[in-house]
Amino acid sequence: MNQPNRHRHRSKKPKGRELDGWLIVDKPSGIGSTDVVNKVKRAFDAQKAGHGGTLDPLATGLLPVAFGAATKTVPYVMDGTKTYHFTLKFGEARDTDDADGQVVATSDVRPTDAEIEAVLPGFRGDIMQVPPAYSAIKIGGERAYDLAREGQVFEIAARPARIDRFDLISRPDADTAIFHVESGKGVYMRSLARDVAKAVGSVGHITALRRLRVGPFREEHAIPLDSLLVTGDTPPPSPDLLLPVTTALADIPALAVTAEEAARLHQGQAISLVDLMGRVPREADPEGGLLRAMAGERLLGLCRLENGWMQPERLIQLDSGQLTADVA
């Protein structure tokens, strides 16, 4: 009788090194976000990697790449404020709403600076925005960009968007305008450019787009993609280039907890805000806001404030400055 294979049910060990941290890549134009992730994952020989917010192939700038345990904090990065500069060209509408698409409409209208400034207030604050036809939005279970490439006609419903700042910063010529934008999650710059052009009685599309900030990550953190790639005799990039996983949580207010409170949180128990009176940071939103629960210098996890309670949402252990596990 054959002996059972004791190793049959063992899962294969993932290929590559166990790396935890954030790499902030300065993405060049002409490459997709997923391709960037795949390239740096190979360069670092990392087991696991993902990105914190897609950039269109035409776009340049900050693409945060999460390695290992950092992938658990991606949603908190994507929820953070993002800053962009984009160039809008008046006179041509494109099917992709950027320079990579085909011309679908033209206009001879070229607005003045004053006409542009007059429409911008309508795009600030909480607005409704229709995403581009060439986007990852799902329509009946299919990606919008797949339907668009097939030539299908469809509608995408408008969705809420938050724009905290939207300013005209220069007019290189009558055909173009450059803007500064600070926005929340899920705002499409291509849609913003398209809609501003329409609002001034013209049509238009984006010719250049650069992301300058994603949550706590700024341009000074960014490393050009080319300098990270291994070619010929070039040595692989050093893991020292990675930022600690906790960098992604720097914008979330911190709350010091006692040893007893820490134990309760790790048991999944909520703590009354009455017991935390005087310790909850003023900037924390008592209705749905997040807090970093800290035991001294040690991060315990992320908690949500709701209905008078602090509820553990994601428990984390910190080891030598990195997160090592895990979801509560």
TORFI-881259 format. One record per atom (N, C-alpha, C, O, CB): y, x, z. Coordinates in steps of 0.05 Angstrom, whole numbers, plus 5000, padded with zeros to 4 digits. Atoms other than C-alpha are relative to their C-alpha. Glycine has a CB too. Layout:
N
YXZ...
REM end
This chain:
328
497650175000500050005000502550185000502750375015500049815025497649845002506850274981501849975025502149745035501549934975498250014978511550455037502749884990503549944967500450285012497450115009518250065034502050234997502050435011501049805021497849805005524150455006502249965020503849775018501049974971498050034978528350555068502950044990504849975004499450195023497349945010534250785025500949804980503249824969500050284988499450185022534150204977502649845005504149794986497749814996497750174994539449795013502550155007504650035014499349805022497649844993544150365027501950004976501250044953499250295007498150005021550550304988500850294992500750475009502649845009499349735010552650894945502750085012504549925015500150004970497549904990558051324974502050024977501450124956499750285013498049995022564451244933500650294992500550475008502649875009499349745010566251824889502850085008504649915011499750014969497349904994572052264906500550055030498750005047502049824990499249934973575752474969501149755015502249575002502050225001498850214984577652015026502950095006503450275022498549965027497249944997585252025022501449745009500949534998501350114975498450224991590051565060502950074999503750285010499149925029497149945001597451535045501249884975499949764958500550295001498450105023602851354995501050234983502150434993502349835010498849825019604751734933502049844983501349644971497750134981497950145014611351524903500550144973501750364972502649995017499949885027610951654828502649914986503349674987497549934984497850075018617051684782498749944973498150134958502250224999501450075025613951304724501750034976504049944975499049715002498549985025616051494654499749744983497949584989499150244984500250235018617150974599497550044982496750274976502549974984502249985020611350814552497250005012495350044997500450244984502750014988605650764602499949775020501949725034499450275014500350224981602950184643499550095028498750325033497849824991500449934972602550174719497150075007496650255021501049775018502849954995594950134720499250274989497650425002498249784988500749745012594550744674501150235018499850435021501250034972498949804981599051134723498250035024497650255031502949915009501849994977594550954781497550154993496650325009499449725010502549875008588351174743500450304997498750465004499049884974499549725005591551834724500350155027499250375030502650044984499749854975593752024795497549985017497050175033502549895015502550024985587251774824498150234991496850355008498649734996501749785010583552264779501150275009499650455016499849994969498849744993588552824793499550075029499050315035503049984996500549954971587552754869497049985007496250035029501649805017502950044995580052604861499749815024498149875042498550275005500050194978581252004907498049784997497449704974502849885004502050215001576151474925501349734993500149584977498749985027498850275004580950884925503050024997504350175011499349825025497150005004587950744898500849744987499349614973500850244982498850245012592450174878503050045000504050235012499249745016497149975000599850054866501449775014500349565018501050014971498450194985605249694904502249874983504549894990501250135024498050145016608649284849500150104972500950334967502750035012500249925029607749294773502750064988504749934994498749784985497749955017612849614727499049974971496950064963501150295005500650035028612949424653499850284987500950474997502249834986500249745014610949984604502750124993503150364994498449974975497449905007618250034581501550125024503250305020501649784987498549934976620750124652499450275011497250385006499649805022500349744986621750774691500649965029501549745038501850224987499250004972622550934764497749975019495450045013501849775004501849994977619050824830497549824996497849574993501449925025502550145000611750624827498450115024497250325022498350044974501549904977608650684897497049974996496149754989500949845026502950005003601350864893498750045028499350235042499050234980501350004974597050714954497250114998495650034981499949715011502749894998590951134971498649915025499849895047500250314999501650064976585350915017501149775017501649555007499650245017499150214981587750535078502849904993503549685002500050115028497350105007594750485049499849754983501749594982501550224985500350245016592049955002500249745017500949535007497450004984499950234982591749495063502949915006503449695015498650065026497250064994599349525069501649934975504049894977501350235014498650065025600949384996501649735001503949734992498049984977498550255000602948655009502750025014504649895007498449785013497549974985608348875058502050164985504450124988499450145027498249865018611249365008501049824978503449824972498550244987499250185022611348834953501949795010503549684994497549874988498150204989615048365000502850125005504749975010498949895026497549874994620548875010502149984978501549904955499550295006497850005019627348924975499550204978498650434983502750055014500249815022627249234906502850024986504349834985497949894979497549945013633149554870499650094972497850264967501750205016500349935029633949614794502750054987504749944996498549784985497949995020638749834740498749924974496650024967501450284999501150065026637749504673502349984980504549914986498449745001498150025022641249524605499249754983497049734974500050264983500350245016642148864569501350034973503750114972501149755015498949995026643148864494500449714990498549554988498250164980499350275010646748244467499449994970499550194956502949935006500250045028645347944399497249964989496949864967501350224985502850035009637747954394498349915023498250045044498950274988502150094981632547554432497450114990496850104966500049695003502649905007625647864433497849835014498349715035499750305009502150174988618947504446499150105027498149955043497749984981500849884974617547984504502350025020502050105043498850284996497549974984624747964530500750295005502450355023499849855026499249724999625048724522499750134973498950004954498350155021499849875026625649234467497250044987497150114963501350275003502649975011618049264457499149774983497149784969498050055021500950255013617848564427501249974972502650144962500849775016499050075027619448234360502449825003502649655021497749864984497650165000626147924344499349714994498049654974502150114980500650285004625847164351502649834996502449604988498449895023497550145003633246974350502350215000502050425011500549795022497749835001640047284336502649845006502649605004500350154973497450124994647347154356502250204995501850445000500149895029497649835004654147424337501850015024503850165024501549904975498350024977657047264405499750265017497550345023499349765017499949774982659147874447501949935022504349925017500850264984498350084978661847684515501950225010501350465007498349905023498249814987667748004550498950065028497249925038502949895001500849954973666948324618500649765018499049695035501650255011499350234983670547724649498149784996497449645015502949914993501950215005665747244616497350065013496049875024499549964970502449934986659847624644500349975030498649855043499250304993499550024971662847674713500049705009499249645031502750135008499850294993664046914712497349875004497149675019501649864979502650134998656646744704498250125022496250005030498650014974501749864981653747244754499649855026497349865036501150285005500550144975654846824817497849794998496449745018502549865009502150195004650046314788497250125002495249975003500349854974502649864998644546834791499550145026497650285030499750204977500349874974645647064862498949805020499449555018502750115010501250174979641946794923497349894992495950024977501949775006502650135006636046314918500349854974501949664972499149825023499850135026635046114845497249924991495249995003501450194979502550065014629645824800499950174974501950174959499749704995500249835023627146294746497449954985495249924997500150305009502350035017622346214688499050284992500550424978500649834974501049735007617946844681499850034969499649834955497350055013500349955029617347174612497349894990495449885005500350304994502550085012612046914564498050235002495650185006500449914970501849774997609147624565500150095029501550285036500950234980500249934972607547644639497249945009495649824994502149855017502750044989601447624684499549735012497449685024499350225020500250274990602746904704497649864988497049904964502649834995502350145011596446474697500749724991502049575006497849995022499750265011596645864653497249894994495949984975501850004974502750115004590345444658497850205003495850194989499849874973502049804995586546044684500250244982498750444985497349884997499649785018588946504628502750145005504650015013499949904971497549854997594247054632501949924978501149894954499550304999498050085020600646854597500250204977500550114954502749975014499849815022600947504559497749994980498150054956500350295011502250035018594047384530500549764981499949784957497449965015499450235016596046694506502350064980502149974957500849765018497849935017602546964478499150184976500050144954502350155016501049835021598947504439498349854979498249934956498350235012501650165018594446974409501749804985500749654968497849845016498250185014600546594385500049725010501149544997499350004971500150274990599345994429502849925012504350095022497949985022497550104990605245554449499449885028497649715031501349794981500550104973605745414524502650015016504550155007497750165014497749994982610745304580499350125027497150075037501249715003500349894973611545684645502049865018504449865012500350315000498250144982614445294703501850205014501050425020498349845021498149844985620645564737498950035029497649855039502849875000500949954973619245874805502350135016504150255005497550195000497849904984623646074864500250304998498250444997499649925030499449715001626846764862502450055018504249885020500550114971497849934982631447114911501450264990500250474987499050055029498449775010637047574885502350045020504149885021501049954971498049944979641247894940502550134989504750105000498850185020497749875012645848294894499650014970497450084961500650285012500249995029647348254820502850074989504649904989498949734988497349915008653248664793500050134973498150274965501050205021499549855025655848894726501250275007503250285021501949834981499049734992656749644732501350154977502950344982497850165012498649865023658749864661499549854974497549704972499150294998500350105028659749664588500350234981502550304973502149784994499949775019657950254543501349924974502750084962497350114995498850105025659949824483499849705001498849585020498750134975500050295000660749104462497249885000496849655009501549904975502850105002653249034449498450025026496549885029498650154979501749954976650849274517501549975026504050015027498850284998498950024973651949174591497950115019495550055016500849715008501849894981648849544650500549865027502849835036500350315003499950154975647249174715498550145023496650295018498949724996501449924975645249334787499049755013500449555016502050165019501350234988640348854820498550085025497150285026498149864980501749984976637448794890498749735004500049525006501750085026501550255000632048274894497650005018496850215028499149934972502550034984626048014932497650014982497650124960500149735015502649985014618847944911499949814976500949594976497749925019500750175023616847684842502349934982502149734967498849765010497750055018623647704807499650164974499250404975502750075014500349865026623147874733502750084989504449914983498549814980497549905011628748314707500349914971502649864962500250305002499850095028627048114635501049724998502649654981497250024987499050285000628147384652503049995008504549844997498449835020497249994992634647554687501850084977503949964973500450205024498549915023637247924626500249784979502349724968498850264988500150225020635047364579501949775008503349674991497149904997498550244991638346824622503050065002504649884997499049915027497149935000644947204631501149984972503349884967500450285012499150025027645447274556500449724991502449654977498050154981499850285007644246534547502549875013503949715002497549855008497850124985649346364601502750064988504649914992499950105029497449935012654946724563500049914970501849994955500550305002500050115027653046364498498850184979499350144955502749944992501249815019649146934466497050005004495949825018501150285003502849944994641947194466499850295005501650454998498149914976500249724994639347854490497450085012495649915016502250085019502549894989633848304517500650265014502750395009497950034978499749754986632848904561499250234982497150234968498250005026500649755015633049594528499250235019498050425010502350084982500649794981632450014591499849875028501549705034502050245000500350104973630049864662499050225018497050365011498049755000500849804981629550324721499949895028501849765037501850254999500250094973627050164791500750235019499650455017497149895007498949794983630750544845498949985029499150185044503049985000501050044972627650254909497849795000497949604986502449925018502050204994621449894933499650005030498450195041497350064984500250014971621849685006501150255012503550325008497049975008498949764987622450325048500150254982501150454990498350065024500249775018621250784988502550024982503449824971497549984982497549955015627351104954499550214978497350334977502350085018500349805022628551564894499450285010498050434997502550004983500549734989628552174939497050055006496250285010501750055025502849974995621152034952498450044975496050124976498949755015501550025026619252004878499350284989501050464990501549844980501049755013615252544842499449934971497949744966497550115015500550065028615152564765497050014995495550185004501450204982502850025006608352364738498950264988496850354995499549774981501049765014607752984693499450225019497550385015502150094980500449784981608253444753497549965017496750145032502450035018502450064984602153104785497450034984495350044996500249725011502450005017597353144726498850284997500350484995500649894973501449745002592153694722499450064970498149904956497349995016500549915028592054064655499450304999500850465013502549934982500749725003588754714636499450135027497650045041502250154986500449854975589155204694501749895023501850025045500650294996498350114979593954764734498249915024496349765020501649764990501650084976591254674806500549705005502749604999500650175024499550284994590353954830502249975020502750165036497449885012497850044981596153664869499149995029496849915034501549744994500849984972596153754944500349735014502149585009501850205015499750244984594753174992502449995017503349785027497549965017497649994984600853415029502349854987504349795000500850295005497950165014604953034977500049715009501949575004499650024970500250284992602552375007501749955025501850115043497149935005498550094977607052005055498049855018496149735009502449824992501850154982603751715118499949704993501949594983501050035029500350285006601051015110502149835014503149635003497249915008498150164984605750765164502850004988504549844996500250115028497450005013611750945120500549734987502849644986500250224978499750265013610450285084501049785019502049585010497449914988499350204980611849915149502650065014503349925033497849975020497649914986618350265167502149795002503749795021501150244986498050214999622549655151499349775018501049595022500549894972500950224982618649205199500850075028500050295038496949954997499149944972621749165269497650065018495449955015501549765011502149914982617749495324500349875028502649835037499950315003500050114973615849195392498050165017495750195010499249704999501749864981613149595451498349805016499449615027501750195018501750184985607149265484498650175022498350415020497849874982501449884977603549415550497150044993496149934972500349835025502849965004596349645555498549735001496649684985498850195021501350264998594348935576500549834975498749704965501049855025499450155024597948625517498650114976497749974958503150004995501449885022594849125470497149914999496049864978500150315002502850094998587848935495499849714990497949644976499050025029500150285009589448195484500349984970499049824957502349845014499650015029591948325413497450084986496749964966502350184992502549915013585548715396497749805004495749824990499250275011502050214998581548115420500849764984499549554985499749925030499150225018585447685371501649795014502049575003497649884988498650204985589347325425503050024995504250234991499550045030497150015003596547095415501350045027500249995048500849724988498449954976601947275465502549834999503949834979500750315003497650174999607446795486502550174999502750385011499949825025497549865001614447005468501549995026503350155031501749884978498950014974616346805538499350265015501050375029499149755016500949754987612247405563501450244988501450465001497050024998498849775014615947845513503149995001504450144987499150014971497150054999622947595531501550265006500950415025500649795021498349764996628148145525499050244985500350454983500150075029501149775014623548595484499849964970499650154955497250065010500250065029623248245416502650094987504850014994499549704995497649915014628048605368501749774989500649584980499350194978498250215009634148195349499649944970500049714962502950085005500250045029632848305275497449864992497049784969500150264986502550145006625947975280500449714997501949595014497950065022499750295004625447275253497949855017495549895013499549934969501950134982622346835307498349794987496349704998501549875023501650205014619746345255498850134974500050104953501749764992501449895023614946725210500450304996499350414977500749864976499549725004617547435219497750185009496050105025502550075015502049814992613248055226501150205020503550265021499050154975499449784982613148575281497850214999495550154994500349895029501949784996609849255289499550025030501350085045501050274988500749984971606249245356499450305005497650414993497549825007500349724994606849945386499350045029500449925047502750154993500749914973603450255446501050295002499550474995496949985006498849745001608050845457500650074971502049934958498250215014499749925028607851225391497849904982497849954958500250304999502450085015601350905370500449724989501049535003497550015017499950265013601350335320497549855005495349944999500550034969502350174995596749765341499449824976497149774969500449845025500450195023597949295283502549844995504649885007497749825005497850185008602348765252499549735011497249635011500349994969500250274988603748105286502149824988504249914979500450025031498350205012606947465262501249835023499749745041498649824980498750184980612047065304500149724989501249674968502950115006500050285009610846325299499749815024498149865042497749954981500250214980612045715343499950105029498450005045497649834995499849904972613746125405497850195007497550265031499949775018502249824995607746595398500250244982501250234960497349864998500449765017606347295372497050014995495450075013501050265014502850015008599847245334499250254985500550324965499549754983500849775015596047865312499149924971497649744968497650155014500650065028595647865236498250224987496450154973502549984984501649785011592848555218500050225021502050345026501150104973500249794980590249035270499350274987497750284968497849935021500249745013590649775254499650215022500750185044502550064983500349774982588350415287501450244987501150284963497150065007498649775011592451035279498650265009498050305032503050015010501449754995589051715273501450234986501450244962497049984992498649775011593052355264502149924979502450044958498050194987497850085017598851975233499249824977500949754960501450244990500950165022594551565186498649755010497549755032498250164981501650234993591550875187497250054991496650154970501249744986502849965008584050885188498449754998496249754987498750195020501350275002582150145195501749815016503049915034497050015010501450185017582549525191501149725005503049695020497050025006499150274997583448785186498949875025496549915031499349844975500950134976583048375249498049784993496949655011502449875015
REM end
